[in-house]
Amino acid sequence: MDKYIIEGLNPLNGEIKVGGAKNAALPIIAASLLADSQVVLEDIPKLRDVTNLCSIIEDMGAKVKRDQNRIEIDSSTVSKTEADHDLARKLRASYYILGVMLARSGHARTTLPGGCNIGNRPIDLHLKGFRALGAEVNLDHGVVDVKADQLKGAEIYLDYPSVGATINIMIAASRAEGKTVIENAAREPEIVDLANFLTVMGANIKGVGTDIIKIEGVDEMHGVEHRIIPDRIEAGTYMIASAITGGDVFVRNVLTEHVKPLIAKMHEMGISVEEDIAGVRVKAGNKLKAVDVKTLPYPGFPTDMQSQMMALLTQADETSLIIETVRENRFMHVDELKRMGAEIKIDGHSALIKPGRLTGAEVRATDLRAGAALILAGLAAEGKTEVKDIYHVERGYENIEERLRGVGASINKVSE
Ligand code: EPU
């Protein structure tokens, strides 16, 4: 098992380049199976989730050629409509196979997805959408089977603006007969990237980025070349790395409008954030002001930045409050941060974070973003921090230790 060893208290200085967005790359790789010719994707991050999804579609018959951050996908040879269960369990995004194969072949089957252990993550809204489009949905011992002779456009109201459900329904509806309207749709930038990709392939989608998406089904979609948008959560994590060490880092390849909620909070904390067409420069002084943060669907403060923000708030001048409204069970990093000396009190969905010095300790990444938070805390802590179970971190950050070392962090990956 690998672990990170971090020696804290080095101010970071220099430039870090952010890669393509994991949560855009995954649905886009899956949706490539809708094209009748080769799809070429650029800026695909080298991550375990991506490798697992590629293995799933290869097992279904697709030809996948990967070269660094580029992937070529030829799906003309896809014959299976079922995702391998062992592979599907490894990542949550395997459920995109349902929408894609339902649209392509009128049948799809997969086991209920895995992914981070961050609370109840049902897929009832995905299934509600498929049913509304005319599919027959069967759930048996954790295996989902969906089928339809012909999907038909429908009006679908989402009880919650779920990212995954919006994506799955949008993909399925892109090949349904007639018009689909998704109301209370999620507005995350990754959904916009997927819609742009589908549109260039030939789909007819309007309103993405708003809460009403309209889709007119089409019969054919063709292969395209597409570059994935930059990862806003990776960007935010490096912005916090600069701030938490009192550093001065230019984070390159950031679409600044995607990190506005974090920039707003950083300004409130007294951190200097200069926006540039190519990225953001984050520079923090000695004193960080306490702030309150509430996670919300986009364009609110992202739940995927909550744990990293909490690490930063341990270094503020007064007590801060974080309210997590998107996910249950997303405070698992708190016990680990406490091992490093943080004073944090949880009450239901709220966390009170008192200011205090962090000291190095042995901690475990309990999920992807929790792992990122522990690395950030380690950068600000006195002494040595060991972060274990880093396979979680590697699901979502490409070479995080190399990128941080490049700006002066003392972080090494070692095998136990
Ligand atoms: N929900 C339902 N029913 C559903 C679907 C969702 O009740 O059918 C609820 C969930 O229980 C949850 C909330 O809706 O409380 C939000 O879930 P959502 O469906 O929006 O999230 P997701 O699609 O499962 C994606 C990202 C997550 C990110 C969330 C929120 C991917 C592969 N995953 O998950 O990313 O936290 O959106 O922004 O895109 C991560 O990258 O670390 C990560 C966990």
Residues whose N, C-alpha, C, O or C-beta is under 5 A from the ligand:
A	BS01	EPU	N23 A93 N120 R121 P122 I123 D124 L125 H126 Y160 P161 S162 V163 G164 A165 D304 V326 R327 L368 R369
